[in-house]
Amino acid sequence: MTTPTELSEPAAPGSRAGHTAAARPRKPGRVRRLSKRDKVVLGIMVGIPTLVQLAFVWIPTLLSVLLSFTRWNGLALSDIRAAGLANYSYVFTDNPAFWPAVQHNILWLLFLAVIATPLGLLLAVLLDQQIRGSKIYQSIFFVPVMLSLALVGIIWQLFYQKDNGLLNFLLGTAGTPQAVDWFGNSSVNIWAALVAATWRHAGYVMILYLAGLKGVDASLKEAASLDGANATQTFFRIVFPAMAPINIVIVVITIIESLRAFDVVWVINKGTNGLELISALVITYLIGEGQSIGIGSAFAVILLVISLVPITIYLSRTFRKEKF
Amino acid sequence: MSIHEDRPANGTFRPGLDRRTLLKTLGVGAVGAAGIPLLAACTGGSGPGATPSASTSLTFGSGSSDDVPKAAYKAVTDAFTAKTKIKVTTNVVPHNDFQNKISTYLQGSPDDAFTWFAGYRMQYYAGKGLLAPIDDVWAKVGANYSDAMKKASTGPDGKMYFVPNYNYPWGFFYRKSVWAEKGYAVPTTFDALKTLCAKMKSDGLIPIEFADKDGWPAMGTFDYINMRLNGYQFHMDLTAHKESWDQKKVSDVFDTWKALLPYQNPAALGMTWQDAAINMGRKKSGMYLLGSFVTQQYTDKTILDDIDFFAFPEIAMEGQDAVEAPIDGLLLSKKGGNNQAARDFLAFMGTPEGQDAYAKVDPSNIATAKGADTSTFSPLTKKCAETIANAKSISQFFDRDALPAMANNVMIPALQGFIKDGTVDVKNLESQAKALYAAQ
């Protein structure tokens, strides 16, 4: 009740125009745009997200790093014991799943970058033409991105099942000894998982590129065609470079997706038998009864360090741009 | 309130005020929103433990969330309430969540009594002082149980902690009609088993049905070969990591198993136990080493009646004395130890009366107390029950007898690797075991 009247005081004597005219020349050097109350409000608004960020991101990160140098059963705090580098030596030398997991994450990145992302781009370009029912196709391709983990698992189970699955049925091998064991054969199942991941990733990339394509000035294309460029040349020389900001976002998303790749693999067999991934190892060791917090934290820290590389490159690029 | 009342008056003069009041409202909203999880956390923490020491009621945490066991435990609590006028508040949690969150659950404000398993999983929390010893309850109901049950209910300090409700044996299940048609006989020695497998293979069957996509079913084969080869005590010491993995006894287990591998379903790594059970139901395979819960897959009564069971054949030690029969039952949390009503409830579970109330609703398992009603048992259940009753020692299955991290994070990948190419690195198993057990 009191604050609004207080604020309105300077305005009371004069009209609206008089108020602004009177306020400006009075303090030419020091512009006080914020009242005390504004500062409090802004302080809260900046402070709360900062606190939330601290509480949910920075402090857990720091604790993870600290815990990765300890042994802890997750019960009483007094059970925490220093372990030095023991957890890291476990990860690097004793754990048979770690190096395969690193290889799989790299394979994941390459596959998404070489197959899935270009596929998404292709879909976007095709759907950006004035085809009939474009919106419907867009929705269809985007649906996988919205589906929950459990559903994705069930859908692919129907495809890949050895004896009753659609894929072996189409190959005509269902029920025969020649049937491909899509989930169980450790040299095949990573590719099966990658196809499932592509199914989601391509839809995601498609939506982003569709937005990007809409943002490309049509006059650019027009000018290109006037200069005699064909469709391929127009796309690769004009449109694609014009989408540079989107391209960077896509690169970052592809890298992040390959680092946090998890759900498909977890649904299939919890990341064992040829489907090892670093993120699955983090969950295996941190969540649930098989909890071994020190080792799980060590895995998490390793994943963090790997993630920092693309994040640093991305951020340094963005900030450099803003400076100039 | 006041903001909205004042707004029209000032708003016409200074458009900027609208923005400020908006900011303020947002700010207040943000504070409110931030407060919600805190409040929720408070109520969440104090909710279940509302009446800890009142002796006319108790809280009961149940991880038996599937329809049948859930209804069965409700029958038990109803029977208990009818008998004693003590009110039981049951909190049912989905079983995977219940198991995964047990550590936080026990340290937070657990229910007085809760469902759990015998074995290392129980002993570990008893050793950490998170459970209440119940020697007084066992003084009342101890006579109802066999020595093997008593052994399985004892904590690391020699005190009693666990009241068994039911269990189910692991063994070979097969279709009688298939065996009768081909003239197979139940093998009692490992050599006889291998001969039988070879014969089945030449008859075009998959001799031993097998599935290990989920990782844990293969532990049953490991447990049995280990117990038959090295004895029950070695198995218990190995799972408790009192014995090293890097020794000949352990590699012998895998070497022995290698003789069976060619007879087990080669597609095991892509299949769940349900898939495998269906295969055996369709007479594609000769037998299946699994827990008696395999019968849950056979809803067709003619198939169900056609299922029979035999114990794992003897290899080198102790004949067929040891049986793998995981026991489910009840524990008392540390807090629940102060509640006499909760102790009474556990004692009730240990009586034939309490177990009958359960088994009437869920007949797929076998009651553990002597004197429980067996008249409704099918011949198969009767056979399973006899096998357990005659057992000299009962193991709980690898993932209940060993450190969960060892079972889930080390054994599952190691066994899957073994199934794939017949090799296993026992030296690496030992170095992993060392690191994981050291963290406990």
Contacts between the chains, C-beta under 8 A, distances in Angstrom:
chain1	res1	chain2	res2	distance
A	1	B	2	4.5
A	1	B	6	7.0
A	4	B	2	7.9
A	4	B	3	7.4
A	4	B	6	4.3
A	4	B	7	7.9
A	4	B	9	7.9
A	4	B	10	5.5
A	4	B	17	7.1
A	4	B	21	8.0
A	5	B	6	7.8
A	7	B	10	7.3
A	7	B	14	7.7
A	7	B	17	6.6
A	7	B	20	7.9
A	8	B	9	8.0
A	8	B	10	5.1
A	8	B	13	6.7
A	8	B	14	7.0
A	8	B	17	7.8
A	11	B	13	5.3
A	11	B	14	5.9
A	16	B	13	6.3
A	16	B	14	7.7
A	19	B	14	7.9
A	37	B	20	7.6
A	37	B	24	7.6
A	38	B	20	6.6
A	38	B	23	7.6
A	41	B	20	7.5
A	41	B	23	5.1
A	41	B	24	5.4
A	41	B	27	4.8
A	42	B	23	7.6
A	44	B	27	4.8
A	44	B	30	7.1
A	44	B	31	6.8
A	45	B	23	7.2
A	45	B	26	7.1
A	45	B	27	5.5
A	45	B	30	6.7
A	48	B	30	5.3
A	48	B	31	7.0
A	48	B	34	5.8
A	52	B	34	7.1
A	71	B	438	6.1
A	71	B	439	4.0
A	72	B	439	6.7
A	73	B	103	7.9
A	73	B	439	6.2
A	73	B	440	5.0
A	74	B	103	5.2
A	75	B	103	6.0
A	75	B	107	6.4
A	75	B	128	5.7
A	75	B	130	7.6
A	76	B	107	7.6
A	76	B	128	7.7
A	83	B	439	7.7
A	86	B	435	6.7
A	86	B	438	7.9
A	87	B	435	7.7
A	90	B	432	7.4
A	90	B	435	4.5
A	93	B	431	7.9
A	94	B	428	6.4
A	94	B	431	4.6
A	94	B	432	5.2
A	94	B	435	6.2
A	95	B	432	6.9
A	96	B	413	6.7
A	96	B	414	7.9
A	96	B	417	7.7
A	96	B	425	7.3
A	96	B	428	6.1
A	97	B	413	5.9
A	162	B	267	6.0
A	162	B	270	5.2
A	162	B	271	7.1
A	163	B	275	7.5
A	181	B	267	5.4
A	181	B	269	7.1
A	181	B	270	4.2
A	182	B	270	7.0
A	183	B	213	6.3
A	183	B	269	7.7
A	183	B	270	4.4
A	184	B	213	6.3
A	184	B	267	6.0
A	184	B	268	7.1
A	184	B	269	3.5
A	184	B	270	2.3
A	184	B	271	6.8
A	185	B	269	7.3
A	185	B	270	6.9
A	186	B	269	7.3
A	186	B	420	6.2
A	189	B	270	8.0
A	269	B	213	5.4
A	269	B	214	7.1
A	269	B	215	7.2
A	270	B	214	7.9
A	270	B	215	7.3
A	272	B	215	6.1
A	272	B	412	5.8
A	272	B	413	4.9
A	272	B	416	5.7
A	273	B	213	8.0
A	273	B	269	5.7
A	273	B	413	7.1
A	273	B	416	4.4
A	273	B	417	7.7
A	273	B	420	7.2
A	284	B	408	6.9
A	284	B	409	5.5
A	285	B	405	7.4
A	285	B	409	6.2
A	287	B	100	6.5
A	288	B	99	7.5
A	288	B	100	3.9
A	288	B	404	7.7
A	288	B	408	7.4
A	289	B	99	5.7
A	289	B	100	5.9
A	289	B	102	6.8
A	289	B	121	7.7
A	289	B	404	3.8
A	289	B	405	7.8
A	289	B	408	6.9
A	290	B	404	4.7
A	290	B	405	4.3
A	290	B	407	7.1
A	290	B	408	3.5
A	290	B	409	4.9
A	291	B	103	7.0
A	291	B	404	7.5
A	291	B	405	6.6
A	292	B	405	4.5
A	292	B	409	7.1
A	292	B	436	5.6
A	292	B	439	5.3
A	293	B	439	7.6
A	294	B	439	5.7
A	295	B	435	7.1
A	295	B	436	7.6
A	295	B	439	7.3
